[in-house]
Amino acid sequence: MKRALLALALVVSISAFTTDAPVYQDPSRPLAERVEDLLGRLTPDEKISLLHQSQEAIPRLGLPYHKNGTEALHGVGWSNDHGDGWKQKFASGTIFPQAVGLASTWNPELIKRVGAATGDEVRGYAAENPELWGTQVWAPVVNLLRDPRWGRNEEGYSEDPLLTGAISTAYGKGLSGDDPVYLKTAPVLKHYLANNNEYQRSLTSSNLPPRVKHEYDEAAFKPAISADAATGVMGSYNLVNGRPNTVNPDQDEVVRTWTDKVLYNVSDAWAPQALYQVENYHPDEPTSYAATLKAGQDSFTVDGMDTAPMTASVKAALERGLITQADIDTAVRHVLSIRIRLGHADPGGGPYAKITKEVVDSPAHRALNRRTAAEAMVLLRNDGRLPLDQNRTRSVAVVGPLQDKLHRDWYGGALPYQVTPKRALAERAQVTGLDALDRVALRHTATGRYVTASADLTQAVTVGADRTAAAQWDLTDWTGGVSTLRNAASGKLLTGNWGTFLANSDEPDGWFVQQQFRFEKQGDGSYLIQYVGYEVNEGWWSIPEHYLTVRADGTLAMGAKADAARFAMEVVSDGVKQAVEAAKGADAAVVVVGSHPFVAGREIHDRADLTLGASQLRLIEAVQRANPNTVVVLETGYPVTVTAKALLWTTHAGPETGHAVADAIFGEVNPAGRLTQTWYPSSDLPDILDYDITKTGMTYLYHRGDPLYAFGHGLSYTTFGYQGLKVTRDGQVSVRVTNTGSRAGDEVVQLYTHQQRSRVVQPVKQLRGFQRLSLRPGESREVRFTLKKEDLALWDVTRGRWTVESATHDVLVGGSSSAIRQRATLQVAGERIPPRELSKPTRAIDFDDYKGVRLVDLSKERGEAVGGSAGDWLAFKDSRLGSAFTAQLASVTGGSVEVRLGSPTGRLLGTLEAPATGDVYTYATAMTPITPVRGVHDVYLVFTGDVRVGTFTLA
């Protein structure tokens, strides 16, 4: 009887679940069915509400509140509390090394574990407060580190698309989880596309010739999307070829073709509004929102938690016929697909809902963090003094501005604890620690009075009569000549405070970092002090240069350079001298120098140059002279120009930075991190706004000079030998690697190729694979790679498709791009790209070479064109042409385009007059006869006025 009752109860329970649950709440049903069922239950207003970043709960359907955009770049960073005025709330969990440091491990397996730990902690925070910590995360950043002056360099992984793709895929896989359907978190790749400058980022256009666009910039985004390691992309603020990325149709027409999974693309903050407020690309908000939606973005990151403005604009766009209900439904399907995979429609919240806050900053995550920080350490140079002998190193002088301080970065969380280099080294030896900063007094030369902080932190900084402790400042010269000043009496930083200077800040921080200054030495030895606390040119507004002035009442103020006050700098105590004295009396010295993550470059602020602060350089030189057993630790999020005899580099690597440093210095860890970008010998680099790396020679792919430190570079405490490189006809590559030294260590084996001959400019070398392996002394291992034929393809501009040329490829294997140890060749059977047939319609942007032109948008919706002015030209190599020139032209006032043979000044075949169309988006088709020429030639289109060319034929 009991068994029968139990069976009856079980049948009733199963029947109730299978018959009463709506389809969208039934995990056994296919995702597409669940999405369609839920879509059909939504009202029109509810659908529109799901287009916002802040999506209110729909109780009648059991849908919880959801907010996009928890920052999770290298651990849980911050989110915005929609219940507290949209205020940033910082996590205090496991803060891993900055992203460029994660990539410096060259260890995707490890980075997947880092992503998994971060995903767990996102879920842990969400379990405690799901309205604050959303599970759609805005990470990783896959923008290529084309130019190290980019203010956000530390957020990216590498200048190489293959390495970027491997690391982003690993991190994204960890964030996503291993369930075949459900998502632990929903990673979104930032920032599509070609986003590598902060200067006027909402107005500048990244000009991408087709080869650079396909082979380089897109190649960084495709791997993670194709591997289902990311659930969408975030459009970037900048323009590409004249069109804002917010309305870049490639987000829909290209990115979605890389996967069969549904993607959920989002806008960057305020970007849809920028279309009409700043970029003047569209006339009003409804038009801008409609264009954003139709271009493939499914979510508007606007107006904080306030959905009313967006709702009104979307409804207005509907009423005006700018979008249809079908357009909204398409975007909502994308939203619902990801939200259902996150468990939002499951009665129990899905398989990851069981993760609790207990995972945050767990012992296991701390151990993983310490290992990651250690694997990211790069030994840039070693004259033999590293590692230090712990038995002979009883005392260590630890000096420098970063010897006993770790710093949070803009997209990082609050550090839950700090193991500084000084603290970690003190676990192994007797330590003397000094910041080694100059303490200075700044005397106003006009009055003889000193810049003095008030004891009341709310009172303005003034010039006072006496050189008291309140009139003394610890000067930190960070990078690029940008400094901070910390008051000796209060320990607070001098802060701009929008014009009335206060000494009230603990750290440089905030959107506008108002604690930054430059000292400009004058001919009489005095200084002008430039305030660069909100040195920014966002594109829609700019801040003029400001200098410190002194008001009649003695308070500091801002003014123009012509009105700047002059200050004498009196050194109260010499930090370098103090460091030298400490170093002389120690068995070893460790100099810890570098950057501050908020100073001299960050979001909205690029760097002017790559120099380490002059006082830090003096510190290195003086301590090396004082103690021959000196190690320099460089802690930066970007390359700088510095050398030392024994030099270790790390990013700002989180709370375990000190352990990683000490472990490497004393040889408990053998450094094996490798650089992920080229370190150039100076800041004399091309225009940061020039994205054509094939022309500028930027990155290891096209750089032909001698770098300071090469891409892939990193030394070891042991040595490695390479033997017996073999390359088979089908692209199988094998090489034996042996640890030939006396210590265990890791080697990062790197495979490069170079195509010897080609129709186009080929990279000097290009990374095709890598493996990090651990070897004991004397141990050997065979490393295998596969070179697929399609991996060697190039973008053929003559036919607008990928192709593989018949060619000989050098196959290069070694420990870095500049340390090739074995070479072979591979014959690849492909095709010879045939001559161009200019008798067929040809896009002007599919040129082979150019001078001075602009790459522009053909229309506001899609397509690309070329804009030129007098003297600019386009080259189309190896072309056949006929006897008439027909072109699609746009010119406000009229102009002309010449056809020349062989060079921009070669034989003139004809001139096509461009009619005045009155608008850059209004094209007219014009035709003129040209002198017929037989055979194959290099053809040049030379501009003699301001003209846009879409397509043309020489038929």
Secondary structure as GFF3:
##gff-version 3
##sequence-region A 1 955
A	DSSP	alpha_helix	2	20	.	.	.	ID=ss1
A	DSSP	three_ten_helix	23	25	.	.	.	ID=ss2
A	DSSP	alpha_helix	31	41	.	.	.	ID=ss3
A	DSSP	alpha_helix	44	49	.	.	.	ID=ss4
A	DSSP	beta_strand	54	55	.	.	.	ID=ss5
A	DSSP	three_ten_helix	59	61	.	.	.	ID=ss6
A	DSSP	beta_strand	66	71	.	.	.	ID=ss7
A	DSSP	beta_strand	78	81	.	.	.	ID=ss8
A	DSSP	beta_strand	87	90	.	.	.	ID=ss9
A	DSSP	alpha_helix	99	103	.	.	.	ID=ss10
A	DSSP	alpha_helix	108	128	.	.	.	ID=ss11
A	DSSP	beta_strand	136	141	.	.	.	ID=ss12
A	DSSP	three_ten_helix	153	155	.	.	.	ID=ss13
A	DSSP	alpha_helix	161	176	.	.	.	ID=ss14
A	DSSP	beta_strand	186	192	.	.	.	ID=ss15
A	DSSP	beta_strand	205	206	.	.	.	ID=ss16
A	DSSP	alpha_helix	210	212	.	.	.	ID=ss17
A	DSSP	pi_helix	213	217	.	.	.	ID=ss18
A	DSSP	alpha_helix	218	226	.	.	.	ID=ss19
A	DSSP	beta_strand	233	235	.	.	.	ID=ss20
A	DSSP	beta_strand	239	240	.	.	.	ID=ss21
A	DSSP	beta_strand	243	244	.	.	.	ID=ss22
A	DSSP	three_ten_helix	245	247	.	.	.	ID=ss23
A	DSSP	alpha_helix	250	253	.	.	.	ID=ss24
A	DSSP	three_ten_helix	255	258	.	.	.	ID=ss25
A	DSSP	alpha_helix	271	277	.	.	.	ID=ss26
A	DSSP	alpha_helix	285	294	.	.	.	ID=ss27
A	DSSP	alpha_helix	308	319	.	.	.	ID=ss28
A	DSSP	alpha_helix	325	341	.	.	.	ID=ss29
A	DSSP	three_ten_helix	351	354	.	.	.	ID=ss30
A	DSSP	three_ten_helix	357	359	.	.	.	ID=ss31
A	DSSP	alpha_helix	363	376	.	.	.	ID=ss32
A	DSSP	beta_strand	378	382	.	.	.	ID=ss33
A	DSSP	beta_strand	395	399	.	.	.	ID=ss34
A	DSSP	alpha_helix	421	426	.	.	.	ID=ss35
A	DSSP	beta_strand	430	434	.	.	.	ID=ss36
A	DSSP	beta_strand	438	444	.	.	.	ID=ss37
A	DSSP	beta_strand	449	452	.	.	.	ID=ss38
A	DSSP	beta_strand	462	464	.	.	.	ID=ss39
A	DSSP	three_ten_helix	469	471	.	.	.	ID=ss40
A	DSSP	beta_strand	473	477	.	.	.	ID=ss41
A	DSSP	beta_strand	483	487	.	.	.	ID=ss42
A	DSSP	beta_strand	493	495	.	.	.	ID=ss43
A	DSSP	three_ten_helix	497	499	.	.	.	ID=ss44
A	DSSP	beta_strand	502	505	.	.	.	ID=ss45
A	DSSP	beta_strand	517	521	.	.	.	ID=ss46
A	DSSP	beta_strand	527	531	.	.	.	ID=ss47
A	DSSP	beta_strand	546	550	.	.	.	ID=ss48
A	DSSP	beta_strand	556	559	.	.	.	ID=ss49
A	DSSP	three_ten_helix	561	563	.	.	.	ID=ss50
A	DSSP	beta_strand	567	573	.	.	.	ID=ss51
A	DSSP	alpha_helix	575	584	.	.	.	ID=ss52
A	DSSP	beta_strand	588	594	.	.	.	ID=ss53
A	DSSP	alpha_helix	614	626	.	.	.	ID=ss54
A	DSSP	beta_strand	630	635	.	.	.	ID=ss55
A	DSSP	beta_strand	646	650	.	.	.	ID=ss56
A	DSSP	three_ten_helix	654	656	.	.	.	ID=ss57
A	DSSP	alpha_helix	657	665	.	.	.	ID=ss58
A	DSSP	alpha_helix	693	696	.	.	.	ID=ss59
A	DSSP	alpha_helix	699	702	.	.	.	ID=ss60
A	DSSP	beta_strand	720	727	.	.	.	ID=ss61
A	DSSP	beta_strand	732	739	.	.	.	ID=ss62
A	DSSP	beta_strand	745	755	.	.	.	ID=ss63
A	DSSP	beta_strand	766	775	.	.	.	ID=ss64
A	DSSP	beta_strand	780	786	.	.	.	ID=ss65
A	DSSP	three_ten_helix	789	792	.	.	.	ID=ss66
A	DSSP	beta_strand	794	796	.	.	.	ID=ss67
A	DSSP	beta_strand	801	803	.	.	.	ID=ss68
A	DSSP	beta_strand	807	816	.	.	.	ID=ss69
A	DSSP	beta_strand	819	828	.	.	.	ID=ss70
A	DSSP	beta_strand	836	837	.	.	.	ID=ss71
A	DSSP	beta_strand	842	843	.	.	.	ID=ss72
A	DSSP	beta_strand	849	851	.	.	.	ID=ss73
A	DSSP	beta_strand	854	857	.	.	.	ID=ss74
A	DSSP	beta_strand	864	868	.	.	.	ID=ss75
A	DSSP	beta_strand	873	880	.	.	.	ID=ss76
A	DSSP	beta_strand	884	890	.	.	.	ID=ss77
A	DSSP	beta_strand	895	901	.	.	.	ID=ss78
A	DSSP	beta_strand	907	914	.	.	.	ID=ss79
A	DSSP	beta_strand	924	929	.	.	.	ID=ss80
A	DSSP	beta_strand	937	943	.	.	.	ID=ss81
A	DSSP	beta_strand	947	954	.	.	.	ID=ss82
###
